[in-house]
Amino acid sequence: MTTRSTSLALTLAVVCSLSACSADGQTADLAIRNVTVIDAATGVREGRTVLVRDGRITAVVDSDEVVEATENVDGTGRYLIPGLWDFHAHLTYDARLTDAMPGLFLNHGITSIRDTGGPLDQVLAAVEPMRAQGATAPRVFFAGPLLDGKDVVYDGQNRPLLGIANPDVETARASVARLADSGVDFLKIYEMVTPDVFEALVEEAEARGLPMDGHVPLSMRARDVGPRVQSLEHLRNIEMDCAANPEALLAERRRLLTNPDGSPGANLRSRLHSLQRLAAVAAYDEAECASVIASMSSTIQVPTLRLNATALQPPFDRPDWDALLNKLPADVQAEWRATTEQRRGASPGDDTFGVWSLHLVQLMHRAGVPIGAGTDTPIGFAAPGYSLHSELEMLVRAGLTPLEALEAATVRPAQFFGLESEMGAVAEGYLADLVLLSANPLDDITNSRTVVAVVSKGNFLDRGELDALVR
């Protein structure tokens, strides 16, 4: 290297050190200055400035460093966390909410969602505008329809249309091929599939490198399903394998699943749940359940506690519920407000399964089973965006620390998709999806609701801009 080139290199190094510019010497698009950074990877870092350019975090530096950016945000007294995920959402379940969902999610700090089932044409119609260049919307990952068995639960007649039938192995393999060709990000197995169809679906997914999500099929035991998929939803049907007599329960389910009367899939599933769910909870066996949990050591559990344990924390009784209703589309708002008036202050009903769900999550967490945060929005009065914060509260109630609850809504979803080196942390090189809070969520997880601003795909949205997304 010549003397002149050495001098130029040293000068550039000094300038970049003073201005925190990137390797190519360009000014950052955004600087969030003097903020407390919190993520599950590094915990708490006070007095930091976070720089963003071209949709990625380019540096996290001490706030005393001189930095240059086009847009500057004072983060003094505020807390910056990775963008939150709702890891279980249904964009098309209620058509009245579909168009409003992207804005509602961002309004509450949710910068990524995983759509866990819907008719492929409808889901694609919802996903495409969210993924369009320049769209103000969360990142979205989708599965397409639920891969159900011969009898479909969500068949469009007895329940909203979410699933498709896979009565045999050949159909199952063809379904996976068709969905893979359509660009799905993962697949979801549902409850009415047979063991041979389950095996075919898993084989086809693995061959295509697609992550697999699902419910435990009623024809199988949870300990046999868990190790074959990457995530499971709602703790569904795990209780039946945690009972003292799991083999007898399985045999009875398989007998009834032959469905000689031709009952609709939704009715048949409800009958099996009614017969075995609470009975299995009552017959809980510690050793059996320990074996089940051990089989799921690497399977992300998405317990949707805000749904399972609604009786323990009814949304209608929350002090901010009425304000939330004002953000919803008018027809949904009117319907939900009427229900609120009926249910507010009324008996919430049987809490047996809610208490069980909290207990099972506590057992899983103690055993090191990974937990993910999802809500099943908009099912069961899960308001898009808002309900994720209720889920975080319930996870803490089940024994997770506030930081672990945040991990469930940031790191675990990224791991499911193999994106943990790009999402889930506030660190150099990571995608710039961030949430700025006015209060510390580690002091009280309800502070996750104090969203001041959101960075979505590198774009800074202040509170006014976020509120404009829902009106």
C-alpha positions in Angstrom: 0.0 0.0 0.0 1.3 3.5 -0.9 1.8 6.2 1.6 -1.1 8.2 0.0 -3.5 5.2 0.1 -2.5 4.4 3.7 -3.2 8.0 4.7 -6.7 7.9 2.9 -7.5 4.6 4.7 -6.6 6.1 8.1 -8.6 9.2 7.4 -11.7 7.1 6.5 -11.3 5.0 9.6 -11.2 8.1 11.8 -14.2 9.6 10.1 -16.2 6.4 10.4 -15.2 6.0 14.0 -16.5 9.5 14.8 -19.7 9.3 12.7 -20.4 5.6 13.1 -20.7 5.3 9.4 -20.7 1.9 7.7 -17.9 0.3 5.8 -18.8 2.2 2.7 -18.9 5.5 4.5 -22.7 6.1 4.0 -24.8 8.0 6.5 -27.4 6.0 8.4 -31.1 6.4 7.4 -32.2 6.3 11.1 -30.6 6.8 14.5 -32.4 6.0 17.7 -30.3 7.7 20.3 -29.6 7.2 23.9 -32.0 4.3 24.3 -32.1 1.3 26.6 -31.9 -1.8 24.4 -33.5 -5.1 25.5 -33.5 -8.4 23.8 -33.3 -12.0 24.8 -29.9 -12.5 23.4 -28.1 -9.8 25.3 -30.5 -8.7 28.1 -30.3 -5.0 28.9 -27.9 -2.5 27.4 -28.3 1.1 28.6 -27.3 4.3 26.8 -27.1 2.9 23.2 -27.6 4.5 19.8 -29.1 2.1 17.2 -28.3 2.9 13.5 -30.4 1.7 10.6 -29.8 1.8 6.9 -31.5 0.0 4.0 -33.8 -1.9 6.3 -31.1 -3.4 8.5 -29.4 -2.5 11.8 -25.9 -1.3 10.9 -24.6 -0.6 14.4 -25.4 -0.5 18.0 -23.0 2.0 19.6 -22.5 3.8 22.9 -24.7 6.9 23.0 -21.6 9.1 23.5 -20.3 8.3 20.0 -20.9 11.0 17.4 -23.2 9.5 14.7 -24.8 10.9 11.5 -28.2 9.9 10.3 -30.9 11.4 8.1 -33.6 10.8 10.7 -32.9 11.1 14.4 -35.1 9.9 17.3 -34.4 10.7 20.9 -34.7 7.5 22.9 -33.9 8.9 26.3 -35.9 7.2 29.0 -37.3 4.7 26.5 -36.8 1.0 25.8 -36.1 -0.6 22.4 -37.0 -4.2 21.8 -37.0 -6.4 18.7 -40.2 -6.3 16.7 -42.8 -8.7 18.1 -44.4 -11.6 16.3 -47.9 -13.0 16.5 -47.0 -16.6 15.9 -50.5 -17.8 15.4 -52.9 -15.7 13.3 -55.6 -16.2 10.7 -55.8 -13.3 8.2 -58.9 -14.6 6.5 -60.9 -16.1 9.3 -63.2 -13.1 9.5 -63.3 -11.2 6.2 -64.4 -8.0 8.0 -61.0 -7.8 9.7 -58.7 -8.9 6.9 -57.9 -5.5 5.4 -57.6 -3.9 8.9 -55.2 -6.5 10.3 -51.9 -5.1 9.0 -52.5 -1.7 10.5 -53.8 -3.2 13.8 -50.8 -5.4 14.1 -48.3 -2.6 13.5 -50.3 -0.3 15.8 -49.5 -2.7 18.7 -45.9 -3.3 17.8 -46.3 -6.6 15.9 -43.9 -6.5 13.0 -44.2 -10.1 11.8 -47.0 -12.7 11.8 -47.4 -16.4 11.0 -50.7 -17.1 9.3 -51.5 -20.7 10.4 -54.3 -21.6 8.1 -56.8 -20.5 5.5 -58.0 -21.2 1.9 -55.0 -20.7 -0.3 -56.6 -18.3 -2.7 -57.9 -16.1 0.1 -54.6 -16.2 2.0 -52.6 -15.3 -1.1 -55.0 -12.4 -1.7 -54.3 -11.1 1.8 -50.5 -11.8 1.7 -49.7 -10.3 -1.7 -50.5 -6.6 -0.8 -48.7 -7.0 2.5 -45.6 -8.1 0.7 -45.8 -5.5 -2.1 -42.9 -3.1 -2.5 -43.3 -0.2 -0.1 -46.3 -1.6 1.7 -46.7 -0.5 5.4 -47.4 -4.0 6.8 -45.9 -6.6 9.0 -43.8 -9.4 7.5 -46.0 -12.3 6.9 -45.3 -16.1 6.6 -48.1 -18.4 5.6 -49.1 -22.1 5.4 -52.2 -22.1 3.2 -55.0 -24.5 4.2 -55.0 -26.8 7.2 -54.0 -30.3 6.1 -56.9 -32.3 7.6 -58.0 -35.9 7.2 -61.0 -37.5 5.4 -63.3 -35.6 7.7 -62.5 -31.9 7.7 -63.1 -29.7 10.8 -63.0 -26.3 9.1 -64.9 -27.4 6.0 -66.7 -24.1 5.1 -70.1 -25.6 6.0 -70.1 -26.4 9.7 -67.1 -24.1 10.4 -65.4 -21.4 8.4 -63.4 -22.8 5.5 -59.7 -23.3 6.6 -58.9 -26.9 5.8 -58.7 -29.4 3.0 -59.2 -33.2 3.0 -56.4 -35.7 2.8 -58.1 -39.0 3.0 -55.1 -41.0 1.9 -51.4 -40.9 1.4 -51.6 -40.1 -2.4 -53.8 -37.1 -1.8 -51.5 -35.9 1.1 -48.4 -36.0 -1.1 -50.2 -34.2 -3.9 -51.4 -31.5 -1.4 -47.9 -30.8 -0.2 -46.5 -30.6 -3.7 -49.3 -28.1 -4.7 -48.8 -25.9 -1.7 -45.0 -25.9 -2.0 -45.3 -24.8 -5.7 -47.6 -22.0 -4.5 -44.9 -20.6 -2.3 -46.0 -21.5 1.3 -43.5 -20.9 4.0 -44.5 -23.9 6.1 -47.2 -26.5 6.4 -49.8 -27.2 9.1 -51.2 -30.7 10.0 -54.6 -30.8 11.6 -56.4 -33.1 13.9 -58.3 -35.6 11.7 -55.4 -37.1 9.8 -54.5 -40.8 10.1 -51.0 -41.9 11.1 -50.1 -42.9 7.6 -51.2 -39.6 6.2 -49.3 -37.8 9.0 -46.2 -39.7 8.0 -46.6 -38.8 4.3 -47.1 -35.1 5.1 -44.0 -35.0 7.3 -41.9 -36.8 4.7 -43.0 -34.5 1.9 -42.4 -31.4 4.0 -38.9 -32.6 5.0 -38.0 -33.3 1.3 -38.9 -29.7 0.5 -37.3 -28.1 3.5 -40.6 -26.8 4.8 -41.1 -26.4 8.6 -44.0 -28.3 9.9 -46.6 -27.0 12.4 -49.7 -28.7 13.6 -52.1 -30.0 16.2 -51.6 -33.4 17.6 -53.8 -35.7 15.5 -56.6 -37.4 17.5 -55.5 -40.7 15.9 -52.0 -40.4 17.5 -50.2 -39.8 20.8 -48.5 -36.5 21.5 -45.2 -38.1 22.3 -45.1 -39.6 18.8 -46.1 -36.4 17.0 -43.9 -33.9 18.9 -40.5 -35.0 17.7 -41.7 -35.0 14.0 -42.8 -31.4 13.8 -41.2 -28.0 14.6 -44.2 -26.5 16.5 -47.5 -27.5 18.0 -50.5 -25.3 18.7 -52.8 -24.7 21.7 -51.4 -27.6 23.7 -54.2 -29.4 21.8 -54.7 -33.1 22.6 -51.5 -33.3 24.7 -53.6 -33.8 27.8 -54.9 -37.1 26.4 -51.3 -38.4 26.4 -50.6 -37.1 29.9 -53.3 -39.2 31.5 -52.8 -42.4 33.4 -54.4 -44.5 30.6 -53.2 -42.9 27.3 -53.3 -46.2 25.3 -56.9 -46.9 26.3 -57.9 -43.3 25.4 -56.2 -43.6 22.0 -57.9 -46.9 21.2 -61.3 -45.3 22.0 -60.5 -42.3 19.8 -59.5 -44.5 16.9 -62.7 -46.5 17.2 -64.8 -43.3 17.1 -62.8 -41.8 14.3 -64.0 -44.5 11.9 -67.1 -42.3 11.9 -69.7 -44.8 10.7 -72.5 -42.2 11.0 -70.7 -39.8 8.7 -70.8 -37.0 11.2 -69.2 -33.7 10.0 -65.6 -33.3 11.0 -66.3 -30.4 13.4 -69.0 -32.4 15.3 -66.8 -35.5 15.5 -63.9 -33.6 16.8 -66.0 -31.8 19.4 -67.5 -35.1 20.5 -64.0 -36.6 21.1 -62.9 -33.5 23.0 -66.0 -33.6 25.2 -65.4 -37.3 25.9 -61.7 -37.2 26.7 -60.3 -33.7 27.4 -61.4 -32.9 30.9 -61.4 -36.7 31.8 -57.8 -36.8 30.8 -57.0 -33.7 32.8 -58.6 -35.4 35.8 -56.6 -38.5 35.2 -53.2 -36.6 35.0 -50.2 -38.9 35.6 -46.9 -37.1 36.4 -44.7 -39.8 35.0 -46.6 -40.2 31.7 -46.6 -36.4 31.2 -42.9 -36.2 32.0 -42.3 -38.6 29.1 -44.5 -36.6 26.8 -42.8 -33.4 27.7 -39.3 -34.9 27.2 -40.3 -36.0 23.7 -40.9 -32.3 22.9 -37.6 -30.9 24.0 -37.0 -29.2 20.6 -40.6 -28.6 19.6 -41.9 -25.1 19.9 -45.1 -25.0 21.9 -47.5 -22.2 21.0 -50.0 -22.5 23.9 -52.3 -19.6 23.0 -53.0 -19.2 26.7 -55.1 -16.1 26.2 -57.5 -18.4 24.4 -57.2 -21.6 26.6 -57.4 -19.6 29.8 -60.0 -17.0 28.8 -62.0 -17.8 31.9 -59.0 -16.7 34.0 -58.5 -13.4 32.2 -61.6 -12.4 30.3 -60.7 -9.6 27.8 -64.0 -7.9 28.4 -62.9 -7.0 31.9 -59.7 -5.3 30.9 -59.6 -1.5 31.6 -58.3 -0.8 28.1 -60.8 -3.0 26.2 -63.3 -0.3 25.3 -60.4 1.8 23.8 -59.4 -1.2 21.8 -62.9 -1.7 20.4 -62.8 1.8 19.0 -59.9 0.7 16.7 -61.8 -2.1 15.1 -63.9 -1.9 11.9 -67.4 -0.6 12.6 -69.3 -3.9 12.1 -66.9 -5.9 14.2 -66.9 -3.2 16.8 -70.7 -3.2 17.1 -70.8 -7.0 17.4 -67.9 -7.2 20.0 -69.3 -4.3 22.0 -72.7 -6.1 22.3 -70.9 -9.3 23.5 -68.9 -7.2 25.9 -72.1 -5.8 27.5 -73.5 -9.3 27.8 -70.3 -10.8 29.3 -68.8 -8.0 31.4 -69.1 -9.0 35.0 -70.8 -12.3 34.2 -69.4 -15.6 35.4 -66.5 -16.5 33.1 -67.4 -20.2 33.1 -65.4 -23.4 33.8 -61.7 -22.7 34.3 -60.5 -26.3 34.5 -58.7 -26.3 31.1 -57.3 -22.8 31.7 -55.7 -23.9 34.9 -54.4 -27.1 33.3 -53.0 -25.1 30.4 -51.0 -22.8 32.8 -49.8 -25.8 34.7 -48.7 -27.6 31.5 -46.8 -24.6 30.2 -45.1 -24.3 33.6 -44.0 -27.9 33.4 -42.8 -27.5 29.8 -40.9 -24.3 30.6 -39.1 -25.9 33.6 -38.1 -28.8 31.3 -36.6 -26.4 28.8 -39.3 -26.9 26.1 -39.3 -23.8 23.8 -42.4 -21.6 24.0 -43.7 -19.4 21.3 -46.2 -16.5 21.6 -49.3 -16.7 19.4 -53.0 -15.7 19.9 -55.2 -17.4 17.2 -56.4 -14.0 16.3 -59.2 -13.1 15.5 -60.8 -16.3 17.0 -62.3 -16.0 20.5 -62.2 -12.1 20.6 -58.5 -12.0 19.9 -58.1 -8.4 18.6 -55.2 -8.3 16.1 -52.1 -6.9 17.8 -53.7 -6.2 21.1 -54.1 -9.9 22.0 -50.4 -10.6 21.7 -49.8 -8.5 24.7 -52.4 -10.5 26.6 -50.6 -13.6 25.6 -47.3 -12.3 27.0 -49.1 -11.6 30.3 -50.4 -15.1 30.5 -47.0 -16.6 29.7 -45.5 -14.7 32.6 -48.4 -15.9 34.7 -47.4 -19.5 33.7 -43.9 -19.0 35.0 -41.8 -17.3 32.3 -39.9 -14.2 33.2 -40.8 -11.1 31.2 -37.6 -11.5 29.2 -38.5 -15.1 28.4 -41.9 -14.0 27.4 -40.3 -11.5 25.0 -38.1 -14.3 23.7 -41.3 -16.3 22.9 -42.5 -13.4 20.7 -39.2 -12.6 19.0 -36.5 -15.4 19.0 -38.7 -18.5 18.9 -40.6 -17.6 15.8 -37.3 -16.7 14.0 -35.9 -20.0 15.0 -38.9 -21.9 13.5 -38.0 -20.4 10.1 -34.3 -20.6 10.5 -34.0 -16.8 10.7 -32.4 -16.4 14.1 -29.3 -14.8 12.6 -31.5 -12.1 11.1 -34.5 -11.6 13.4 -35.1 -11.5 17.1 -32.3 -9.3 18.4 -31.2 -5.7 18.3 -27.8 -6.2 16.8 -25.7 -5.3 13.8 -26.8 -7.0 10.6 -30.3 -7.9 11.9 -33.4 -6.8 10.1 -34.6 -3.4 11.4 -37.9 -4.4 12.9 -38.1 -2.7 16.3 -40.5 -1.5 18.9 -39.9 1.6 21.1 -41.6 1.5 24.5 -42.1 4.2 27.1 -41.8 1.8 30.0 -39.6 -1.1 30.9 -41.2 -4.5 30.0 -38.8 -6.3 32.3 -40.3 -4.4 35.3 -43.8 -5.4 34.3 -44.7 -7.3 31.1 -47.8 -5.2 30.7 -45.4 -2.4 29.7 -45.1 -4.2 26.4 -48.3 -2.3 25.6 -46.6 1.2 25.9 -45.7 1.4 22.2 -44.4 4.8 21.3 -43.1 4.0 17.9 -42.3 1.1 15.6 -39.6 0.4 13.0 -41.0 -1.8 10.3 -38.6 -2.9 7.6 -36.4 0.0 8.4 -39.2 2.6 8.3 -39.9 4.6 11.5 -43.5 5.0 12.4 -44.3 7.4 15.3 -47.4 7.1 17.5 -49.4 9.4 15.2 -48.6 7.4 12.1 -49.4 4.1 13.9 -52.8 5.5 15.0 -53.5 6.6 11.4 -53.1 3.0 10.3 -56.3 2.0 12.1 -58.5 5.0 11.1 
